[in-house]
Amino acid sequence: MRTLAAVACWLVTLLGIGMTEAASLTVPVTVAMQKSGSEATLLGVFFHDPQLGWAVGSGGTILKTTDGGHKWKKVSSGTTALLTAVYFRDAQRGWVVGANGTVRTSKDGGETWSVVVVSTQAPLYGIAFASPMKGWMVGGNGTILQTTDGGENWTDQASGTSAALYAIALTSEQQGTVVGALGTILTTTDGGKNWTTQVSQSSATFFDVAFADEANGWAVGNAGALFQTTDGGTHWIDRTLPCGRTCNKLTDLIRVRFTDAQQGWIVGERGQILRTSDAGFNWVEETSPVKRSLMALSFPRASAGWAAGEGGTIISISAGKK
């Protein structure tokens, strides 16, 4: 995994997308540190609800909370592999993925984990389900794996690329978008039977993708890459915001989530937290309590989120209502 190091900067307006002073908005946001009890680099976090959540990372680390992150406990994963993502279908059944084709599953809320055998040794970076039965994993060397039986078995799908694939977003059992290295964006409209390469006109590495609905989505990546689609992923508009006068290098944007059509969040290098309340027209840089990079993001409710990252960092994000 590449080292993240960049100078944090304020972003300015481009193509109608701009930055707004946080104090000018009426929605209060509280960002607070939580004690994870770990020094691992945390690459994945997932909350099923505002109380129950998990975080995963280096050295096979799996952490679990049942009280909204006030207390985190370490759970044995049975591996020392780097774990990159975690997903729970419900409060009991979940999966973690990671290096060397590592997949583990839990049927008891993450208390115990068992091995899932898959047909790849490539690193796996992302996992998502469109329904209780249908889910996908993505990873290195263009790897896409699909399950149609609730995660019991996983089969290869042809991606048509050898690029590393870092994230997948699903808006239905038929429609999904995958992003990755070298500006790679793939879409499917037939449940993954065919994956179509879309033109991003960018060489950026996209780390994450998220959709507010079936049409409107965002992809984020290195050097501040910020791209928007309004047609379900077929066409993408470069909304990347350039450095200000005091910036030497754009900050990598690592995770993005939308909680509804208007509200969205991005986290990235040096503890950066960005928020939009107007469907991405303006982005606010929230005050962050950390300077370590944030590499994972989860919002089980529009008003409650968590981010995780380097050195065991976990922060809670509370957004009040107008």
C-alpha positions as CSV (number, residue, x, y, z in Angstrom):
1,M,0.0,0.0,0.0
2,R,1.4,3.3,-1.0
3,T,2.5,5.9,1.5
4,L,0.2,8.8,1.9
5,A,2.0,12.2,2.4
6,A,0.8,15.6,1.2
7,V,0.3,19.1,2.4
8,A,-3.2,19.9,3.5
9,C,-4.8,22.8,1.6
10,W,-8.0,24.9,1.2
11,L,-9.7,24.3,-2.1
12,V,-11.2,27.0,-4.3
13,T,-14.1,27.2,-6.8
14,L,-14.0,25.4,-10.2
15,L,-16.8,24.5,-12.6
16,G,-19.4,25.8,-10.2
17,I,-18.2,23.6,-7.4
18,G,-16.8,25.5,-4.5
19,M,-15.7,25.7,-0.9
20,T,-17.7,27.4,1.8
21,E,-16.7,28.5,5.3
22,A,-18.0,25.9,7.8
23,A,-19.3,28.6,10.1
24,S,-21.6,29.9,7.4
25,L,-23.8,26.8,7.4
26,T,-26.6,26.3,9.9
27,V,-26.2,22.6,10.4
28,P,-23.9,22.0,13.4
29,V,-21.2,19.3,13.1
30,T,-19.3,17.7,15.9
31,V,-16.2,15.6,15.2
32,A,-14.7,13.8,18.2
33,M,-11.9,11.3,18.8
34,Q,-12.6,7.8,20.0
35,K,-10.2,5.5,21.8
36,S,-9.7,2.4,19.6
37,G,-7.0,0.8,21.8
38,S,-5.1,-0.1,18.6
39,E,-2.2,1.4,16.6
40,A,-3.1,-0.5,13.5
41,T,-3.7,1.3,10.2
42,L,-7.5,1.0,9.8
43,L,-8.6,0.8,6.2
44,G,-12.3,-0.2,6.6
45,V,-15.1,0.7,8.9
46,F,-18.8,-0.3,8.8
47,F,-21.7,0.5,11.1
48,H,-24.9,-1.4,10.9
49,D,-26.6,1.2,13.1
50,P,-25.4,4.0,15.4
51,Q,-24.4,1.5,18.1
52,L,-23.0,-1.5,16.3
53,G,-19.9,-1.2,14.2
54,W,-16.6,-2.8,13.1
55,A,-13.2,-1.5,11.9
56,V,-10.5,-3.5,10.1
57,G,-6.9,-3.0,9.1
58,S,-3.2,-4.0,9.3
59,G,-2.0,-7.2,11.0
60,G,-5.4,-8.8,10.6
61,T,-7.0,-6.3,13.0
62,I,-10.7,-6.4,13.6
63,L,-12.3,-4.1,16.2
64,K,-15.9,-4.1,17.3
65,T,-18.1,-1.7,19.2
66,T,-21.7,-2.1,20.5
67,D,-22.0,1.3,22.1
68,G,-21.3,3.7,19.2
69,G,-17.6,3.6,19.6
70,H,-17.3,4.6,23.3
71,K,-15.6,1.3,23.7
72,W,-13.8,-0.8,21.0
73,K,-12.7,-4.4,21.6
74,K,-10.3,-6.4,19.5
75,V,-11.6,-9.6,18.0
76,S,-9.5,-12.5,16.7
77,S,-9.6,-12.6,12.9
78,G,-7.5,-15.8,12.5
79,T,-5.1,-14.0,10.1
80,T,-2.3,-11.5,10.1
81,A,-3.1,-10.3,6.6
82,L,-3.8,-6.7,5.9
83,L,-7.6,-6.3,6.0
84,T,-8.9,-3.6,3.7
85,A,-12.7,-3.6,3.9
86,V,-15.6,-4.8,6.1
87,Y,-19.3,-5.2,5.3
88,F,-22.2,-6.5,7.3
89,R,-25.4,-7.5,5.6
90,D,-27.3,-7.4,8.9
91,A,-26.3,-7.4,12.6
92,Q,-25.0,-11.0,12.4
93,R,-23.7,-11.8,9.0
94,G,-20.6,-10.0,7.7
95,W,-17.4,-10.3,5.7
96,V,-13.9,-8.8,5.7
97,V,-11.5,-8.9,2.7
98,G,-7.8,-8.1,2.3
99,A,-4.4,-9.0,1.0
100,N,-3.6,-12.2,-0.9
101,G,-7.3,-13.0,-1.6
102,T,-8.1,-13.1,2.1
103,V,-11.8,-13.4,2.9
104,R,-13.3,-14.1,6.3
105,T,-17.0,-14.3,7.2
106,S,-18.9,-14.1,10.5
107,K,-22.3,-15.4,11.4
108,D,-22.4,-14.1,15.0
109,G,-22.0,-10.3,14.7
110,G,-18.2,-10.4,14.2
111,E,-17.3,-12.4,17.4
112,T,-15.8,-15.2,15.4
113,W,-14.6,-15.5,11.8
114,S,-14.1,-18.4,9.4
115,V,-12.2,-18.7,6.1
116,V,-13.9,-18.2,2.8
117,V,-12.1,-19.8,-0.1
118,V,-12.0,-17.7,-3.3
119,S,-10.4,-18.3,-6.6
120,T,-7.8,-15.5,-6.4
121,Q,-4.7,-14.5,-4.6
122,A,-5.0,-10.9,-5.7
123,P,-5.5,-8.3,-3.0
124,L,-9.2,-7.5,-2.4
125,Y,-10.2,-3.9,-1.6
126,G,-13.9,-3.6,-1.7
127,I,-17.1,-5.5,-1.0
128,A,-20.8,-4.6,-1.3
129,F,-24.2,-6.3,-1.5
130,A,-27.2,-5.2,-3.6
131,S,-29.5,-7.6,-1.8
132,P,-29.3,-10.4,0.8
133,M,-28.2,-12.9,-1.9
134,K,-26.3,-10.9,-4.5
135,G,-22.9,-9.2,-3.7
136,W,-19.6,-8.4,-5.2
137,M,-15.9,-8.0,-4.3
138,V,-13.3,-6.1,-6.2
139,G,-9.5,-6.1,-6.1
140,G,-6.1,-6.2,-7.8
141,N,-5.5,-7.2,-11.4
142,G,-9.0,-6.3,-12.4
143,T,-10.6,-8.8,-10.0
144,I,-14.3,-8.9,-9.7
145,L,-16.0,-11.7,-7.7
146,Q,-19.8,-12.2,-7.4
147,T,-22.0,-14.2,-5.1
148,T,-25.6,-15.1,-5.9
149,D,-26.2,-17.3,-2.8
150,G,-25.6,-14.9,0.1
151,G,-21.9,-15.1,0.2
152,E,-21.5,-18.9,0.4
153,N,-19.7,-19.1,-3.0
154,W,-17.9,-16.5,-5.1
155,T,-17.3,-16.7,-8.8
156,D,-15.1,-14.6,-11.2
157,Q,-16.6,-12.0,-13.5
158,A,-14.7,-10.7,-16.5
159,S,-13.8,-7.0,-15.9
160,G,-11.9,-6.4,-19.1
161,T,-9.1,-4.7,-17.3
162,S,-5.9,-5.5,-15.4
163,A,-6.1,-2.3,-13.3
164,A,-6.4,-2.5,-9.6
165,L,-10.0,-2.0,-8.6
166,Y,-10.5,-0.3,-5.3
167,A,-14.2,0.2,-4.7
168,I,-17.7,-0.8,-5.8
169,A,-21.1,0.9,-5.4
170,L,-24.4,-0.8,-6.2
171,T,-27.7,0.9,-6.7
172,S,-29.6,-2.3,-7.6
173,E,-29.0,-5.9,-8.3
174,Q,-28.5,-5.0,-11.9
175,Q,-26.7,-1.6,-11.7
176,G,-23.2,-1.1,-10.3
177,T,-20.0,1.0,-10.7
178,V,-16.4,0.0,-10.0
179,V,-13.5,2.4,-9.8
180,G,-9.7,1.9,-9.6
181,A,-6.2,2.8,-10.8
182,L,-5.4,4.9,-13.9
183,G,-8.8,6.5,-14.1
184,T,-10.6,3.2,-14.4
185,I,-14.4,3.4,-14.2
186,L,-16.5,0.3,-15.0
187,T,-20.3,0.0,-15.0
188,T,-22.8,-2.8,-15.3
189,T,-26.5,-2.7,-16.1
190,D,-27.0,-6.5,-16.2
191,G,-25.8,-7.7,-12.8
192,G,-22.2,-8.0,-13.8
193,K,-22.6,-10.2,-16.8
194,N,-20.9,-7.4,-18.7
195,W,-18.7,-4.6,-17.4
196,T,-18.3,-1.6,-19.6
197,T,-15.3,0.8,-19.4
198,Q,-16.4,4.4,-19.1
199,V,-14.2,7.3,-20.2
200,S,-13.1,9.4,-17.3
201,Q,-10.5,11.4,-19.2
202,S,-8.3,11.2,-16.1
203,S,-5.2,9.2,-15.1
204,A,-6.1,9.6,-11.4
205,T,-6.3,6.6,-9.1
206,F,-9.9,6.5,-7.9
207,F,-10.1,5.1,-4.3
208,D,-13.9,5.2,-3.8
209,V,-17.3,5.8,-5.4
210,A,-20.7,6.4,-3.9
211,F,-24.2,7.1,-5.2
212,A,-26.9,9.3,-3.8
213,D,-29.5,7.6,-6.0
214,E,-29.4,5.6,-9.3
215,A,-28.3,8.6,-11.3
216,N,-26.1,10.8,-9.1
217,G,-22.7,9.6,-8.0
218,W,-19.2,10.8,-7.0
219,A,-15.8,9.2,-7.3
220,V,-12.7,10.4,-5.4
221,G,-9.0,9.8,-5.7
222,N,-5.5,10.9,-5.5
223,A,-4.4,14.5,-5.9
224,G,-7.8,15.8,-5.0
225,A,-9.6,13.9,-7.8
226,L,-13.3,14.6,-7.5
227,F,-15.6,13.4,-10.3
228,Q,-19.4,13.5,-10.7
229,T,-21.9,11.5,-12.7
230,T,-25.6,12.4,-13.2
231,D,-26.5,9.5,-15.5
232,G,-25.7,6.4,-13.5
233,G,-22.0,6.3,-14.3
234,T,-22.0,6.5,-18.0
235,H,-20.5,10.0,-18.2
236,W,-18.3,11.7,-15.6
237,I,-17.5,15.4,-15.0
238,D,-14.2,16.5,-13.5
239,R,-15.1,18.5,-10.4
240,T,-11.5,18.4,-9.0
241,L,-10.8,21.5,-6.9
242,P,-7.3,23.0,-7.4
243,C,-4.9,24.1,-4.7
244,G,-5.1,27.5,-3.1
245,R,-2.2,29.9,-3.1
246,T,-0.5,28.2,0.0
247,C,-0.9,24.6,-1.3
248,N,2.0,22.6,-2.7
249,K,0.1,19.4,-3.5
250,L,-3.5,18.5,-3.6
251,T,-4.7,16.2,-0.8
252,D,-5.7,12.7,-1.7
253,L,-9.4,12.1,-1.2
254,I,-9.9,8.5,-0.1
255,R,-13.5,7.8,0.9
256,V,-16.9,9.3,-0.1
257,R,-20.4,8.7,1.2
258,F,-23.8,10.3,0.5
259,T,-26.6,9.9,3.0
260,D,-29.3,11.3,0.8
261,A,-29.5,13.4,-2.4
262,Q,-28.1,16.5,-0.7
263,Q,-25.8,15.4,2.1
264,G,-22.4,14.0,1.3
265,W,-19.0,13.5,3.1
266,I,-15.4,12.9,2.0
267,V,-12.4,12.0,4.1
268,G,-8.7,11.9,3.1
269,E,-5.1,12.7,3.8
270,R,-4.0,14.6,6.9
271,G,-7.4,14.1,8.6
272,Q,-9.3,16.1,5.9
273,I,-13.1,16.1,6.2
274,L,-15.3,17.6,3.6
275,R,-19.1,18.0,3.7
276,T,-21.7,19.1,1.2
277,S,-25.3,20.0,2.0
278,D,-26.3,20.9,-1.5
279,A,-25.6,17.8,-3.6
280,G,-22.0,18.7,-4.1
281,F,-22.4,22.3,-5.4
282,N,-20.4,23.5,-2.4
283,W,-18.0,21.6,-0.1
284,V,-17.2,22.6,3.5
285,E,-13.9,21.6,5.1
286,E,-14.8,20.7,8.7
287,T,-12.4,21.1,11.5
288,S,-10.6,17.8,12.1
289,P,-9.2,16.6,15.4
290,V,-6.5,14.6,13.7
291,K,-3.7,15.1,11.1
292,R,-3.4,11.4,10.3
293,S,-4.9,10.2,7.1
294,L,-8.5,9.0,7.2
295,M,-9.0,5.9,5.0
296,A,-12.5,4.6,5.9
297,L,-15.9,6.1,6.3
298,S,-19.4,4.8,7.3
299,F,-22.7,6.6,7.9
300,P,-25.5,4.3,9.2
301,R,-27.7,7.4,9.7
302,A,-27.6,10.8,8.0
303,S,-26.8,12.4,11.4
304,A,-24.2,9.8,12.6
305,G,-21.0,8.7,11.0
306,W,-17.5,7.3,11.7
307,A,-14.1,7.6,10.0
308,A,-11.0,5.6,10.7
309,G,-7.4,5.7,9.5
310,E,-3.7,5.7,10.4
311,G,-2.4,4.8,13.9
312,G,-5.7,3.3,15.1
313,T,-7.5,6.6,14.5
314,I,-11.3,6.5,14.9
315,I,-13.5,9.6,14.9
316,S,-17.2,10.1,15.3
317,I,-19.1,12.6,13.2
318,S,-22.4,14.0,14.4
319,A,-24.4,16.2,12.1
320,G,-27.3,18.1,13.6
321,K,-30.5,19.0,11.7
322,K,-31.5,22.4,10.5
